[in-house]
């Protein structure tokens, strides 16, 4: 077992959680720093899958007589909202949606962005999980440098496996000039080309 670190922190430092000491917080970060990139990826994937399995277990416990289809619908409603039940609940690969791997999804999108020469950065929960402490997430946050001339190529590349709105992309590009923090659009991964 590693020794407790000698703690030198900035004045006013507060641990991540009120029930954690500064020493324990610092030790956790030291342990995380010693993980290899591959170990961090495996840890992040396992954590997200465990959270999703726990959510499904909770639904089954709350509704013990629910059919598998009803459990699926409740899970989709809790994750994405009721409006997505009709779209996603009959996908034959819903289990993949349930335990979606954010790292695999990031790699899939990177394989689409790289040939289009669209620069990107991975942020929020996935970046935090890979560079620090794990956080459960239902999405993948990317910052991309998208120009009008590349919009249609991106939409074409994502069509079939993803929901992507051309008008939302166009609006985000227009806002990027005047209100960059408001220039965003959503893309939803359907997981199988035939789930539309």
VOKOLNU-505566 format. One record per atom (N, C-alpha, C): x, y, z. Coordinates in steps of 0.2 Angstrom, whole numbers, padded with zeros to 4 digits, always signed. Example, Ala and Ser with C-alpha at 12.3 -4.5 7.8 and 13.67 -1.06 7.14 Angstrom:
+0066-0028+0039 +0062-0022+0039 +0066-0016+0039 +0064-0011+0035 +0068-0005+0036 +0064+0000+0039 
// end
This chain:
+0004-0006+0000 +0000+0000+0000 +0004+0006+0000 +0003+0011-0004 +0007+0017-0005 +0006+0021+0002 +0012+0024+0004 +0011+0029+0010 +0007+0035+0008 +0004+0037+0014 +0000+0043+0013 +0005+0049+0011 +0003+0053+0006 +0008+0058+0004 +0008+0064+0009 +0014+0067+0008 +0015+0073+0012 +0011+0078+0008 +0006+0082+0011 +0002+0086+0008 +0004+0093+0008 +0005+0096+0002 +0006+0103+0001 +0001+0105-0004 -0004+0109-0002 -0009+0111-0006 -0010+0119-0006 -0013+0122-0010 -0014+0129-0010 -0018+0131-0005 -0017+0137-0002 -0022+0139+0004 -0029+0139+0001 -0034+0137+0005 -0041+0137+0003 -0043+0131-0001 -0038+0126-0002 -0040+0120-0006 -0045+0116-0003 -0050+0114-0006 -0056+0110-0004 -0056+0103-0007 -0057+0097-0004 -0057+0091-0007 -0063+0091-0012 -0063+0086-0016 -0069+0085-0021 -0075+0084-0018 -0075+0081-0012 -0081+0079-0008 -0081+0081-0001 -0086+0083+0002 -0086+0085+0009 -0084+0079+0014 -0085+0073+0012 -0083+0067+0016 -0076+0064+0015 -0072+0068+0011 -0066+0066+0009 -0060+0071+0012 -0055+0068+0015 -0050+0072+0018 -0045+0075+0012 -0042+0080+0014 -0037+0083+0009 -0032+0077+0007 -0029+0074+0012 -0024+0069+0011 -0027+0063+0007 -0033+0061+0008 -0036+0056+0004 -0037+0058-0003 -0039+0064-0004 -0040+0067-0011 -0033+0067-0015 -0028+0070-0011 -0021+0070-0014 -0019+0063-0016 -0020+0058-0012 -0018+0051-0013 -0021+0049-0019 -0028+0050-0020 -0032+0047-0025 -0029+0050-0032 -0027+0057-0032 -0025+0060-0038 -0018+0057-0040 -0014+0056-0035 -0007+0053-0036 -0008+0046-0039 -0013+0042-0036 -0014+0035-0039 -0016+0035-0046 -0021+0040-0048 -0023+0041-0054 -0018+0043-0059 -0013+0047-0057 -0008+0049-0061 -0003+0043-0063 -0003+0038-0059 +0002+0033-0061 -0001+0027-0066 -0008+0028-0067 -0011+0024-0072 -0009+0025-0079 -0008+0020-0083 -0006+0021-0090 -0012+0023-0094 -0011+0026-0100 -0017+0028-0104 -0022+0023-0105 -0019+0017-0106 -0023+0011-0108 -0027+0009-0101 -0024+0009-0096 -0028+0008-0089 -0033+0013-0088 -0032+0019-0090 -0037+0025-0089 -0043+0023-0093 -0042+0021-0100 -0047+0020-0104 -0051+0014-0102 -0048+0009-0100 -0051+0003-0097 -0056+0005-0091 -0053+0009-0087 -0056+0011-0081 -0062+0015-0082 -0062+0019-0087 -0067+0024-0089 -0073+0019-0092 -0071+0015-0097 -0076+0011-0100 -0080+0006-0095 -0076+0003-0090 -0079-0001-0085 -0084+0003-0081 -0082+0009-0079 -0086+0013-0075 -0092+0015-0078 -0092+0017-0084 -0098+0019-0088 -0103+0013-0089 -0100+0007-0090 -0104+0001-0091 -0107-0001-0084 -0104+0000-0079 -0106-0002-0072 -0112+0003-0070 -0111+0009-0072 -0117+0014-0070 -0123+0012-0074 -0122+0011-0080 -0128+0009-0085 -0131+0003-0082 -0127-0002-0081 -0130-0009-0078 -0134-0007-0071 -0131-0003-0067 -0134-0001-0061 -0141+0002-0062 -0141+0007-0067 -0147+0010-0068 -0153+0005-0071 -0151+0000-0075 -0156-0005-0077 -0158-0009-0071 -0153-0011-0067 -0155-0015-0061 -0160-0011-0057 -0159-0004-0056 -0164+0000-0052 -0171+0000-0055 -0171+0000-0062 -0177+0000-0065 -0181-0006-0064 -0177-0012-0065 -0180-0018-0064 -0182-0019-0057 -0179-0017-0052 -0181-0017-0045 -0187-0013-0044 -0187-0007-0047 -0193-0003-0046 -0199-0005-0049 -0198-0009-0055 -0204-0012-0059 -0203-0019-0060 -0204-0023-0055 -0202-0030-0055 -0205-0034-0060 -0211-0032-0062 -0215-0036-0067 -0215-0033-0074 -0210-0028-0075 -0210-0025-0082 -0206-0030-0087 -0209-0030-0093 -0206-0034-0098 -0199-0030-0100 -0195-0034-0104 -0189-0031-0106 -0190-0025-0110 -0195-0025-0114 -0196-0019-0118 -0198-0013-0114 -0202-0014-0108 -0204-0009-0104 -0197-0006-0100 -0193-0011-0098 -0187-0008-0095 -0183-0004-0100 -0182-0006-0106 -0179-0003-0111 -0181+0004-0112 -0188+0005-0112 -0191+0011-0113 -0190+0016-0107 -0190+0013-0101 -0189+0017-0096 -0182+0020-0095 -0177+0015-0097 -0170+0017-0097 -0169+0023-0102 -0172+0022-0108 -0171+0027-0114 -0175+0034-0111 -0180+0033-0108 -0184+0040-0106 -0179+0043-0101 -0176+0039-0096 -0172+0043-0091 -0166+0046-0094 -0163+0042-0099 -0157+0045-0102 -0158+0050-0107 -0162+0050-0111 -0163+0054-0117 -0170+0058-0117 -0175+0056-0113 -0181+0059-0113 -0186+0055-0117 -0193+0056-0115 -0198+0051-0118 -0199+0052-0125 -0197+0057-0128 -0198+0058-0136 -0193+0053-0140 -0188+0050-0136 -0184+0046-0140 -0186+0038-0139 -0191+0037-0135 -0193+0030-0134 -0195+0027-0141 -0199+0030-0145 -0202+0028-0151 -0196+0026-0156 -0191+0031-0156 -0185+0030-0161 -0181+0024-0159 -0179+0024-0152 -0174+0019-0150 -0176+0013-0147 -0182+0012-0144 -0184+0006-0140 -0184+0000-0144 -0185+0000-0151 -0186-0006-0155 -0179-0008-0158 -0174-0004-0157 -0168-0006-0160 -0166-0013-0157 -0164-0017-0162 -0162-0024-0160 -0155-0024-0156 -0151-0019-0156 -0145-0018-0152 -0146-0013-0147 -0151-0013-0143 -0152-0008-0138 -0147-0009-0132 -0145-0015-0131 -0140-0017-0126 -0134-0013-0127 -0132-0012-0133 -0126-0008-0135 -0127-0001-0133 -0133+0002-0134 -0134+0009-0132 -0134+0009-0125 -0136+0004-0121 -0136+0005-0114 -0129+0005-0111 -0125+0001-0114 -0118+0001-0111 -0113+0004-0116 -0115+0009-0119 -0111+0012-0124 -0105+0015-0121 -0099+0014-0125 -0093+0015-0123 -0091+0022-0125 -0090+0027-0121 -0089+0034-0124 -0082+0034-0127 -0077+0030-0125 -0071+0030-0129 -0071+0027-0136 -0075+0022-0136 -0076+0019-0143 -0080+0024-0148 -0085+0028-0145 -0088+0033-0148 -0084+0038-0150 -0079+0041-0146 -0074+0046-0148 -0070+0044-0153 -0068+0037-0153 -0063+0035-0158 -0067+0035-0165 -0073+0033-0165 -0078+0032-0171 -0078+0039-0174 -0080+0044-0170 -0081+0051-0173 -0074+0054-0175 -0069+0052-0172 -0062+0054-0174 -0060+0052-0181 -0062+0045-0182 -0061+0042-0188 -0065+0046-0194 -0071+0049-0192 -0074+0053-0197 -0072+0060-0198 -0069+0063-0192 -0067+0070-0193 -0060+0070-0196 -0056+0066-0195 -0049+0066-0197 -0048+0067-0205 -0052+0062-0209 -0051+0063-0216 -0054+0069-0219 -0058+0072-0215 -0061+0079-0217 -0057+0085-0214 -0052+0083-0211 -0047+0088-0208 -0051+0093-0204 -0055+0090-0199 -0059+0094-0195 -0055+0094-0188 -0052+0099-0185 -0049+0098-0179 -0054+0097-0173 -0052+0094-0168 -0057+0092-0162 -0053+0092-0156 -0057+0093-0150 -0055+0091-0144 -0060+0087-0140 -0058+0083-0136 -0063+0079-0132 -0063+0083-0125 -0069+0084-0123 -0070+0088-0116 -0074+0085-0111 -0076+0088-0106 -0080+0087-0101 -0079+0080-0097 -0084+0076-0096 -0084+0070-0092 -0079+0065-0095 -0078+0064-0102 -0074+0059-0105 -0066+0062-0103 -0065+0068-0105 -0058+0071-0103 -0057+0070-0096 -0061+0072-0092 -0060+0071-0084 -0059+0064-0082 -0062+0059-0085 -0061+0052-0084 -0054+0050-0086 -0052+0052-0092 -0046+0050-0094 -0040+0054-0091 -0041+0060-0089 -0035+0064-0086 -0036+0065-0078 -0041+0062-0075 -0042+0063-0068 -0047+0058-0065 -0052+0060-0062 -0056+0056-0059 -0062+0054-0063 -0065+0048-0063 -0070+0045-0067 -0077+0049-0066 -0080+0051-0071 -0087+0054-0070 -0091+0050-0075 -0097+0048-0073 -0102+0045-0077 -0105+0050-0082 -0106+0047-0088 -0108+0052-0093 -0113+0048-0098 -0118+0052-0101 -0122+0049-0106 -0121+0052-0112 -0115+0056-0113 -0114+0059-0119 -0106+0060-0120 -0104+0062-0126 -0098+0064-0127 -0097+0071-0130 -0093+0075-0126 -0093+0082-0128 -0087+0083-0132 -0088+0086-0138 -0082+0088-0142 -0082+0095-0144 -0077+0098-0145 -0076+0105-0148 -0073+0103-0155 -0076+0106-0160 -0074+0105-0167 -0073+0112-0170 -0068+0112-0174 -0067+0118-0178 -0070+0117-0185 -0077+0118-0186 -0081+0117-0192 -0082+0123-0196 -0080+0123-0202 -0081+0128-0207 -0087+0127-0211 -0090+0132-0214 -0096+0131-0219 -0095+0126-0224 -0089+0126-0227 -0087+0122-0233 -0087+0115-0231 -0086+0113-0225 -0085+0106-0223 -0092+0103-0220 -0097+0108-0219 -0103+0105-0216 -0106+0099-0219 -0107+0100-0226 -0111+0095-0229 -0107+0088-0229 -0100+0089-0230 -0096+0082-0229 -0097+0079-0222 -0097+0083-0217 -0098+0080-0210 -0105+0077-0210 -0110+0080-0212 -0117+0078-0212 -0117+0071-0216 -0114+0071-0222 -0114+0065-0226 -0111+0059-0223 -0105+0061-0219 -0101+0056-0216 -0105+0053-0210 -0109+0057-0207 -0112+0054-0201 -0119+0051-0202 -0122+0053-0208 -0129+0051-0210 -0129+0043-0210 -0134+0040-0207 -0135+0033-0207 -0134+0030-0200 -0129+0032-0197 -0127+0030-0190 -0129+0035-0185 -0130+0041-0187 -0131+0047-0182 -0137+0051-0184 -0140+0054-0179 -0145+0059-0181 -0141+0066-0180 -0141+0070-0186 -0138+0076-0186 -0142+0081-0190 -0143+0087-0188 -0148+0091-0191 -0144+0097-0195 -0145+0097-0201 -0141+0102-0205 -0143+0109-0203 -0149+0110-0201 -0150+0117-0199 -0147+0119-0192 -0147+0114-0188 -0143+0115-0181 -0136+0117-0182 -0133+0113-0187 -0126+0114-0188 -0124+0120-0191 -0128+0122-0196 -0128+0129-0200 -0129+0135-0195 -0134+0134-0190 -0135+0139-0185 -0129+0140-0180 -0126+0134-0178 -0120+0134-0174 -0114+0137-0177 -0113+0136-0183 -0108+0139-0187 -0109+0147-0187 -0115+0149-0189 -0116+0156-0189 -0115+0160-0182 -0117+0156-0177 -0117+0159-0170 -0109+0159-0168 -0105+0155-0171 -0098+0154-0168 -0094+0161-0169 -0097+0165-0174 -0094+0172-0175 -0096+0177-0169 -0102+0177-0167 -0104+0182-0162 -0105+0179-0155 -0107+0173-0154 -0108+0170-0148 -0105+0163-0147 -0099+0162-0147 -0095+0156-0148 -0098+0151-0142 -0099+0153-0136 -0102+0148-0131 -0109+0146-0132 -0112+0149-0137 -0119+0146-0139 -0119+0143-0145 -0113+0142-0148 -0113+0139-0155 -0112+0131-0154 -0117+0127-0153 -0117+0120-0152 -0123+0117-0156 -0122+0110-0157 -0127+0106-0160 -0126+0099-0157 -0131+0095-0157 -0131+0089-0155 -0131+0084-0160 -0128+0078-0159 -0128+0072-0164 -0129+0066-0159 -0134+0062-0162 -0136+0056-0158 -0134+0050-0162 -0130+0046-0158 -0128+0039-0161 -0133+0034-0161 -0136+0031-0166 -0141+0026-0166 -0138+0019-0166 -0132+0019-0167 -0128+0012-0165 -0129+0007-0171 -0134+0007-0175 -0134+0003-0181 -0137+0007-0187 -0135+0006-0193 -0137+0009-0198 -0144+0008-0200 -0147+0003-0198 -0154+0001-0199 -0159+0003-0194 -0157+0007-0189 -0161+0009-0183 -0165+0015-0184 -0164+0019-0190 -0168+0025-0191 -0176+0023-0193 
// end
